[in-house]
Amino acid sequence: MKKKGARLERELVNILWRSGFAAIRAPSSGSASKNPLPDVIAGNGKRYLAIEVKSRKKLPFYIPGNEIKSLRDFCGIFGAEPYVGLRIDYQDWRFIRVDDLKKTEGENYRIDEDVVFGRGMDIHELTGVSRQVKLFKD
């Protein structure tokens, strides 16, 4: 699973570069680092993004609350916008704002089809190439 995660992180970094953002993988994210680090950091001089990369075969899935807390902590210090970048097998990337995640009864977060397709953005929306107006109920 680590190989697939690293491959997807590299894929996302390349997509962001092609979209006008400088981007890097944070090599010690998810490891024993005591500092909060996202998987990918990107910026274009106007906007800065911190992305926690996830991949799954299908939905729903759960993200541990401590991962979202670390992402928020990093963004608070760095000044980046926090996102979860999701790649479901055989589908395009989707990017979900951390504030749009659904909290479970515990400390974790759930990502389901409503969140991914109702509130998630594609790469063009994330990078500002296009904007789609979405209407949904809370």
Z-matrix of the N, CA and C atoms (Angstrom, degrees):
N
C 1 1.455
C 2 1.525 1 111.23
N 3 1.345 2 116.76 1 -32.63
C 4 1.456 3 119.39 2 179.66
C 5 1.520 4 111.43 3 -63.96
N 6 1.358 5 116.76 4 -38.12
C 7 1.464 6 119.79 5 179.03
C 8 1.521 7 110.88 6 -62.51
N 9 1.332 8 116.25 7 -43.17
C 10 1.467 9 120.06 8 179.87
C 11 1.523 10 110.00 9 -64.77
N 12 1.325 11 117.30 10 -42.01
C 13 1.462 12 120.81 11 179.66
C 14 1.519 13 111.63 12 -61.78
N 15 1.338 14 117.14 13 -44.66
C 16 1.463 15 120.99 14 179.27
C 17 1.529 16 110.31 15 -65.33
N 18 1.333 17 117.00 16 -39.31
C 19 1.466 18 120.78 17 178.55
C 20 1.523 19 110.47 18 -62.67
N 21 1.325 20 116.76 19 -43.87
C 22 1.465 21 120.30 20 179.79
C 23 1.525 22 111.62 21 -68.14
N 24 1.311 23 117.61 22 -36.28
C 25 1.466 24 120.42 23 175.89
C 26 1.526 25 110.31 24 -62.43
N 27 1.337 26 117.45 25 -44.01
C 28 1.477 27 120.98 26 177.36
C 29 1.525 28 110.71 27 -63.51
N 30 1.329 29 116.80 28 -40.58
C 31 1.468 30 120.81 29 177.77
C 32 1.527 31 110.05 30 -59.63
N 33 1.320 32 116.73 31 -46.11
C 34 1.463 33 120.44 32 -179.44
C 35 1.530 34 111.21 33 -64.93
N 36 1.315 35 117.84 34 -41.13
C 37 1.469 36 120.91 35 177.59
C 38 1.527 37 109.59 36 -58.03
N 39 1.328 38 117.73 37 -44.63
C 40 1.469 39 121.10 38 179.11
C 41 1.521 40 112.15 39 -64.25
N 42 1.305 41 117.69 40 -40.30
C 43 1.475 42 121.45 41 177.59
C 44 1.525 43 110.11 42 -62.86
N 45 1.320 44 116.87 43 -43.23
C 46 1.464 45 120.41 44 179.93
C 47 1.529 46 111.41 45 -64.64
N 48 1.330 47 117.52 46 -40.78
C 49 1.472 48 120.02 47 176.54
C 50 1.528 49 110.40 48 -59.36
N 51 1.327 50 116.94 49 -44.59
C 52 1.474 51 120.96 50 179.34
C 53 1.526 52 111.86 51 -66.20
N 54 1.333 53 116.54 52 -19.70
C 55 1.469 54 121.31 53 -179.60
C 56 1.526 55 112.42 54 -95.56
N 57 1.329 56 117.64 55 10.04
C 58 1.456 57 120.72 56 176.06
C 59 1.515 58 115.70 57 91.23
N 60 1.323 59 117.97 58 12.81
C 61 1.456 60 122.56 59 177.92
C 62 1.528 61 109.18 60 -112.04
N 63 1.326 62 116.86 61 135.76
C 64 1.455 63 120.30 62 167.19
C 65 1.523 64 105.80 63 -75.40
N 66 1.326 65 117.63 64 136.09
C 67 1.464 66 120.06 65 -175.04
C 68 1.523 67 110.77 66 -145.59
N 69 1.323 68 115.02 67 147.07
C 70 1.467 69 121.55 68 176.05
C 71 1.521 70 109.81 69 -140.35
N 72 1.324 71 114.32 70 154.97
C 73 1.461 72 120.62 71 168.55
C 74 1.521 73 106.89 72 -85.85
N 75 1.308 74 116.55 73 140.04
C 76 1.461 75 120.92 74 174.31
C 77 1.525 76 106.45 75 -86.87
N 78 1.344 77 117.78 76 105.47
C 79 1.459 78 120.56 77 -170.16
C 80 1.515 79 115.93 78 -62.51
N 81 1.328 80 118.75 79 -22.25
C 82 1.467 81 118.23 80 -178.83
C 83 1.517 82 112.43 81 -108.12
N 84 1.343 83 117.30 82 14.55
C 85 1.466 84 117.86 83 177.17
C 86 1.521 85 108.66 84 -66.37
N 87 1.320 86 115.67 85 143.18
C 88 1.454 87 120.80 86 178.96
C 89 1.523 88 114.00 87 75.35
N 90 1.312 89 117.55 88 2.60
C 91 1.462 90 119.81 89 -179.12
C 92 1.528 91 109.88 90 -102.49
N 93 1.288 92 114.43 91 -156.32
C 94 1.463 93 119.86 92 -176.51
C 95 1.530 94 112.75 93 -80.67
N 96 1.322 95 117.95 94 8.42
C 97 1.461 96 120.26 95 179.90
C 98 1.523 97 109.76 96 -59.78
N 99 1.320 98 115.58 97 136.93
C 100 1.461 99 119.72 98 178.60
C 101 1.519 100 111.45 99 -83.24
N 102 1.324 101 116.18 100 -12.40
C 103 1.458 102 120.58 101 179.64
C 104 1.526 103 110.27 102 -93.10
N 105 1.326 104 116.88 103 143.52
C 106 1.469 105 118.87 104 178.68
C 107 1.529 106 110.36 105 -72.24
N 108 1.326 107 116.79 106 125.67
C 109 1.459 108 121.47 107 178.75
C 110 1.525 109 110.48 108 -135.84
N 111 1.332 110 118.03 109 132.41
C 112 1.457 111 120.02 110 173.59
C 113 1.525 112 109.55 111 -78.63
N 114 1.313 113 117.19 112 172.46
C 115 1.465 114 121.09 113 178.82
C 116 1.525 115 111.82 114 -74.29
N 117 1.338 116 117.01 115 -39.32
C 118 1.465 117 122.02 116 -177.36
C 119 1.527 118 108.81 117 -134.06
N 120 1.332 119 115.41 118 137.32
C 121 1.468 120 122.45 119 176.02
C 122 1.524 121 106.75 120 -122.34
N 123 1.334 122 116.46 121 133.14
C 124 1.466 123 120.32 122 -177.82
C 125 1.519 124 110.21 123 -143.56
N 126 1.327 125 115.22 124 152.84
C 127 1.451 126 119.73 125 176.92
C 128 1.515 127 111.00 126 -160.78
N 129 1.330 128 115.51 127 156.99
C 130 1.464 129 120.20 128 178.06
C 131 1.534 130 111.49 129 -128.36
N 132 1.310 131 117.96 130 17.77
C 133 1.456 132 121.89 131 -178.93
C 134 1.518 133 113.19 132 89.89
N 135 1.331 134 116.75 133 -16.90
C 136 1.466 135 122.04 134 177.82
C 137 1.521 136 111.30 135 -116.33
N 138 1.322 137 115.09 136 -37.12
C 139 1.459 138 121.17 137 -178.94
C 140 1.521 139 109.43 138 -129.67
N 141 1.330 140 114.53 139 147.32
C 142 1.456 141 120.86 140 178.19
C 143 1.521 142 108.06 141 -128.10
N 144 1.319 143 116.11 142 131.24
C 145 1.456 144 122.66 143 -175.75
C 146 1.524 145 109.84 144 -119.26
N 147 1.310 146 116.51 145 139.06
C 148 1.461 147 122.95 146 171.18
C 149 1.517 148 105.95 147 -122.64
N 150 1.329 149 115.89 148 123.38
C 151 1.464 150 120.30 149 -171.19
C 152 1.516 151 110.77 150 -125.07
N 153 1.320 152 115.45 151 125.91
C 154 1.457 153 123.06 152 170.74
C 155 1.527 154 106.03 153 -91.29
N 156 1.328 155 117.95 154 117.27
C 157 1.464 156 122.70 155 -173.68
C 158 1.523 157 109.98 156 -91.97
N 159 1.333 158 114.92 157 131.71
C 160 1.462 159 121.86 158 177.55
C 161 1.522 160 109.10 159 -133.34
N 162 1.319 161 115.90 160 149.35
C 163 1.462 162 119.83 161 172.90
C 164 1.520 163 108.48 162 -138.80
N 165 1.304 164 114.16 163 143.90
C 166 1.457 165 120.56 164 -179.71
C 167 1.520 166 109.31 165 -147.37
N 168 1.323 167 114.87 166 158.73
C 169 1.462 168 119.60 167 175.13
C 170 1.517 169 110.66 168 -79.41
N 171 1.346 170 116.20 169 -34.16
C 172 1.462 171 119.99 170 -178.61
C 173 1.524 172 109.30 171 -156.29
N 174 1.302 173 115.17 172 169.53
C 175 1.458 174 122.38 173 179.07
C 176 1.518 175 109.48 174 -104.09
N 177 1.297 176 119.76 175 160.99
C 178 1.456 177 129.01 176 -2.12
C 179 1.528 178 111.34 177 -82.36
N 180 1.317 179 115.29 178 168.37
C 181 1.449 180 120.27 179 169.93
C 182 1.518 181 109.17 180 -148.47
N 183 1.318 182 114.88 181 167.41
C 184 1.462 183 120.96 182 -172.52
C 185 1.525 184 110.27 183 -120.70
N 186 1.314 185 115.22 184 142.59
C 187 1.464 186 121.77 185 177.03
C 188 1.522 187 107.23 186 -114.12
N 189 1.322 188 117.26 187 129.54
C 190 1.463 189 119.29 188 178.05
C 191 1.527 190 111.58 189 -59.72
N 192 1.296 191 116.18 190 138.94
C 193 1.455 192 121.90 191 -178.64
C 194 1.520 193 113.56 192 -58.26
N 195 1.347 194 116.56 193 -33.11
C 196 1.464 195 118.99 194 -179.36
C 197 1.534 196 111.68 195 -65.81
N 198 1.332 197 118.31 196 -29.90
C 199 1.466 198 120.50 197 177.29
C 200 1.533 199 110.89 198 -68.43
N 201 1.318 200 116.25 199 -39.99
C 202 1.471 201 119.89 200 178.69
C 203 1.522 202 110.07 201 -70.33
N 204 1.337 203 116.87 202 -38.16
C 205 1.462 204 119.98 203 176.86
C 206 1.530 205 110.43 204 -61.38
N 207 1.322 206 117.38 205 -44.80
C 208 1.472 207 121.03 206 178.64
C 209 1.520 208 111.17 207 -61.23
N 210 1.330 209 116.71 208 -41.19
C 211 1.464 210 120.78 209 179.03
C 212 1.530 211 110.10 210 -63.26
N 213 1.318 212 116.91 211 -45.52
C 214 1.473 213 120.82 212 177.66
C 215 1.534 214 111.32 213 -62.28
N 216 1.329 215 116.23 214 -42.50
C 217 1.463 216 120.11 215 -180.00
C 218 1.525 217 110.61 216 -60.88
N 219 1.335 218 117.03 217 -47.18
C 220 1.465 219 120.60 218 178.92
C 221 1.522 220 110.37 219 -58.97
N 222 1.327 221 116.51 220 -47.44
C 223 1.465 222 120.93 221 -177.44
C 224 1.519 223 111.87 222 -63.69
N 225 1.316 224 117.22 223 -34.95
C 226 1.453 225 120.69 224 178.11
C 227 1.525 226 112.40 225 -63.81
N 228 1.313 227 116.17 226 -35.42
C 229 1.461 228 121.06 227 179.23
C 230 1.527 229 110.83 228 -81.82
N 231 1.323 230 117.09 229 -44.07
C 232 1.461 231 122.50 230 -172.46
C 233 1.528 232 113.06 231 -82.24
N 234 1.323 233 116.23 232 -26.70
C 235 1.459 234 120.07 233 -177.60
C 236 1.515 235 113.31 234 86.55
N 237 1.318 236 116.77 235 28.10
C 238 1.473 237 121.83 236 -179.47
C 239 1.521 238 110.87 237 -101.01
N 240 1.321 239 115.47 238 161.51
C 241 1.468 240 122.47 239 174.03
C 242 1.531 241 107.65 240 -87.65
N 243 1.346 242 118.39 241 128.24
C 244 1.468 243 120.59 242 -177.96
C 245 1.531 244 112.81 243 -87.84
N 246 1.332 245 115.63 244 130.56
C 247 1.459 246 122.32 245 178.68
C 248 1.520 247 110.33 246 -136.97
N 249 1.327 248 114.98 247 153.31
C 250 1.456 249 121.65 248 165.25
C 251 1.521 250 105.13 249 -104.22
N 252 1.322 251 116.42 250 122.62
C 253 1.465 252 122.13 251 175.65
C 254 1.511 253 108.25 252 -96.64
N 255 1.313 254 116.80 253 120.51
C 256 1.457 255 121.90 254 -174.03
C 257 1.516 256 110.90 255 -116.76
N 258 1.317 257 115.38 256 131.02
C 259 1.462 258 120.66 257 175.31
C 260 1.515 259 107.35 258 -122.87
N 261 1.331 260 115.47 259 105.69
C 262 1.457 261 121.64 260 175.21
C 263 1.525 262 106.68 261 -87.56
N 264 1.332 263 117.01 262 138.48
C 265 1.459 264 120.90 263 -177.15
C 266 1.528 265 111.45 264 -48.11
N 267 1.328 266 115.34 265 132.55
C 268 1.466 267 125.01 266 176.71
C 269 1.525 268 113.71 267 65.95
N 270 1.326 269 117.45 268 19.83
C 271 1.460 270 121.52 269 177.13
C 272 1.522 271 109.12 270 -130.30
N 273 1.321 272 115.61 271 163.54
C 274 1.457 273 120.86 272 178.58
C 275 1.524 274 110.57 273 -75.88
N 276 1.323 275 114.68 274 163.57
C 277 1.456 276 121.50 275 176.79
C 278 1.519 277 110.79 276 -60.47
N 279 1.320 278 116.07 277 145.34
C 280 1.464 279 123.74 278 171.06
C 281 1.519 280 106.88 279 -131.01
N 282 1.337 281 115.35 280 144.07
C 283 1.458 282 121.05 281 -177.44
C 284 1.521 283 108.62 282 -125.02
N 285 1.332 284 114.97 283 126.45
C 286 1.454 285 121.21 284 -175.47
C 287 1.520 286 108.87 285 -116.70
N 288 1.331 287 115.79 286 128.02
C 289 1.462 288 120.04 287 173.49
C 290 1.520 289 108.54 288 -63.67
N 291 1.298 290 116.11 289 140.49
C 292 1.464 291 120.33 290 -179.31
C 293 1.525 292 110.64 291 -57.92
N 294 1.324 293 117.25 292 -36.89
C 295 1.464 294 120.04 293 -179.84
C 296 1.527 295 112.87 294 -67.46
N 297 1.327 296 117.99 295 -15.68
C 298 1.465 297 121.55 296 179.02
C 299 1.525 298 113.45 297 -92.13
N 300 1.330 299 117.63 298 -2.69
C 301 1.462 300 120.49 299 179.13
C 302 1.522 301 110.10 300 -71.72
N 303 1.324 302 116.09 301 150.47
C 304 1.463 303 121.79 302 177.26
C 305 1.518 304 109.26 303 -94.32
N 306 1.328 305 115.92 304 123.97
C 307 1.459 306 120.50 305 178.11
C 308 1.527 307 108.97 306 -82.47
N 309 1.325 308 115.91 307 138.72
C 310 1.462 309 120.52 308 177.14
C 311 1.523 310 108.80 309 -84.78
N 312 1.325 311 116.49 310 -179.68
C 313 1.460 312 119.93 311 178.82
C 314 1.527 313 111.26 312 -62.77
N 315 1.325 314 116.53 313 -28.26
C 316 1.464 315 120.24 314 176.95
C 317 1.514 316 109.55 315 -88.88
N 318 1.302 317 115.88 316 -141.57
C 319 1.461 318 121.25 317 -177.65
C 320 1.533 319 112.20 318 -103.17
N 321 1.320 320 117.69 319 7.31
C 322 1.456 321 121.03 320 -176.27
C 323 1.526 322 111.64 321 -95.27
N 324 1.326 323 115.36 322 175.98
C 325 1.457 324 121.80 323 179.46
C 326 1.516 325 109.10 324 -125.75
N 327 1.324 326 115.50 325 144.13
C 328 1.461 327 122.04 326 -178.74
C 329 1.523 328 108.82 327 -111.16
N 330 1.312 329 115.47 328 134.43
C 331 1.460 330 120.72 329 172.84
C 332 1.520 331 107.07 330 -116.26
N 333 1.333 332 115.19 331 120.10
C 334 1.453 333 120.76 332 179.04
C 335 1.530 334 108.66 333 -126.82
N 336 1.316 335 117.11 334 -176.22
C 337 1.468 336 120.36 335 -176.42
C 338 1.519 337 112.65 336 -62.47
N 339 1.324 338 117.82 337 -34.08
C 340 1.468 339 120.88 338 178.18
C 341 1.522 340 110.79 339 -60.26
N 342 1.326 341 115.84 340 -45.22
C 343 1.463 342 120.28 341 -178.93
C 344 1.529 343 110.28 342 -70.51
N 345 1.324 344 117.21 343 -46.42
C 346 1.462 345 120.57 344 -175.59
C 347 1.515 346 111.97 345 -66.06
N 348 1.301 347 116.90 346 -49.29
C 349 1.453 348 119.05 347 -174.22
C 350 1.521 349 113.27 348 -95.66
N 351 1.320 350 117.89 349 -20.98
C 352 1.449 351 120.29 350 177.62
C 353 1.515 352 113.35 351 -86.55
N 354 1.315 353 116.51 352 -35.06
C 355 1.459 354 120.87 353 -175.17
C 356 1.525 355 113.15 354 -120.05
N 357 1.322 356 117.13 355 -16.72
C 358 1.457 357 120.77 356 -178.84
C 359 1.517 358 111.73 357 -73.67
N 360 1.327 359 115.26 358 155.41
C 361 1.460 360 122.13 359 -179.73
C 362 1.519 361 109.33 360 -113.64
N 363 1.332 362 115.86 361 155.22
C 364 1.460 363 118.72 362 170.61
C 365 1.528 364 107.86 363 -87.90
N 366 1.321 365 117.12 364 178.74
C 367 1.464 366 120.74 365 -175.87
C 368 1.526 367 111.68 366 -63.08
N 369 1.319 368 118.07 367 -33.35
C 370 1.464 369 120.91 368 -178.81
C 371 1.527 370 111.24 369 -68.79
N 372 1.320 371 116.53 370 -39.08
C 373 1.468 372 120.08 371 176.30
C 374 1.526 373 110.66 372 -68.41
N 375 1.329 374 116.42 373 -41.29
C 376 1.460 375 120.21 374 -179.52
C 377 1.525 376 111.30 375 -60.87
N 378 1.319 377 116.92 376 -43.56
C 379 1.466 378 120.68 377 -175.15
C 380 1.517 379 112.99 378 -88.55
N 381 1.336 380 117.77 379 -1.80
C 382 1.459 381 120.83 380 176.04
C 383 1.508 382 114.96 381 84.99
N 384 1.345 383 117.36 382 9.92
C 385 1.464 384 120.73 383 177.33
C 386 1.521 385 109.78 384 -68.80
N 387 1.323 386 116.74 385 -37.01
C 388 1.462 387 121.41 386 176.28
C 389 1.508 388 108.31 387 -143.26
N 390 1.300 389 115.09 388 164.90
C 391 1.458 390 120.85 389 -179.98
C 392 1.508 391 108.69 390 -136.97
N 393 1.310 392 116.29 391 131.48
C 394 1.450 393 121.56 392 178.41
C 395 1.518 394 108.35 393 -116.36
N 396 1.313 395 117.07 394 130.16
C 397 1.448 396 121.21 395 177.04
C 398 1.515 397 107.88 396 -84.30
N 399 1.324 398 116.44 397 127.09
C 400 1.459 399 120.94 398 -177.63
C 401 1.510 400 109.15 399 -118.41
N 402 1.291 401 115.39 400 135.15
C 403 1.454 402 121.72 401 176.43
C 404 1.507 403 108.44 402 -112.26
N 405 1.323 404 116.88 403 128.21
C 406 1.454 405 120.11 404 177.81
C 407 1.517 406 108.80 405 -154.42
N 408 1.321 407 114.49 406 157.93
C 409 1.462 408 120.93 407 178.29
C 410 1.502 409 109.63 408 -92.35
N 411 1.313 410 115.45 409 147.47
C 412 1.472 411 120.82 410 171.19
C 413 1.492 412 109.66 411 -107.38
